[in-house]
Amino acid sequence: CDVIDEAVTAASEEPPDSEKPSNSGELGKISSEAAVKEKPKSKEITVNVNNSEVTLNKKEQHIFVDIFDVYPFDLSKAAGNRLVTKVNGISADFTHPISQGDSIELVWED
């Protein structure tokens, strides 16, 4: 029983500072790496929306819905029964990725 008590006591005691692992170097490394990392740079792309060239430049990666930031299209006034959204002739949803030179179609259809 005394052996168990001694083991528990020894395990609960903190080692002297000289025996503790030093994290200061590792923490300093992490802090300096974080300082070096920059926000992802915005990537400028030009796409064609309904035969009009538009440029997007606020994000690193662009998706279909981003065109509404730069292209005048009023979604609040339906001019048909269904909104057709295509990228390069293929049906696309609002989260579809878009890239440099893509041709985007955005029209109301009956």
Secondary structure, DSSP 8 states (H G I E B T S, - for coil): -HHHHHHHHHHHS---GGGS---HHHHHHHHHHHHH--------EEEEETTEEEEE-S-SSEEGGGGGGTS---TTS-SSSEEEEEETTEE--TT-EE-TT-EEEEEEE-
